[in-house]
Amino acid sequence: MNDAMSGGIGLVIMIFLFVLAILCFLLPFAIFGTKDKLGELISESKKTNQAYHQTMKALQLQSRNQIIQVKKS
């Protein structure tokens, strides 16, 4: 067992475990840091959806008015 961990494979395993430990330490900070930004994105998405629906209603009314004008002609 000592021979397996003393070579290049042991070094690779140690580097991998070190990087993994750093990631496990930093991940919670990354998640909580993005929470506010996700909230902002959700609110902007809701505003965009409202604007989209208002535009669609306006276009539907406009097309209905054009159809009525064509029928009257």
Beta strands, then each sheet from edge to edge (+ up, - down):
end
